[in-house]
């Protein structure tokens, strides 16, 4: 489960990076909370996105909710793929 938790945090970091690139290229953030967050200073964006995902991952590990962790890792991977497609399309 630790590997899944690490994957979740890494994927969220990748999502954050690609989201910032997409927004910088004129795309809109679809998540209303992140839409506000990405307008903040970079250190706050990193703190929020990475910090929140780390806390969530640790909670799921401590609660032994492997199935939920698998689902959120899969969902985050799909979001990263979506962001990558948006960046490639330009």
Number of C-alpha atoms within 10 A of each C-alpha: 17 12 8 16 24 16 19 25 24 17 22 24 18 19 22 20 15 20 26 19 16 18 15 10 12 9 14 12 16 9 9 8 9 16 14 11 17 19 12 12 9 12 8 14 19 18 11 15 18 20 16 14 20 18 13 16 25 18 14 18 17 11 9 12 13 16 11 13 22 16 11 16 22 15 14 20 18 14 18 21 14 15 21 18 11 16 16 8 7 10
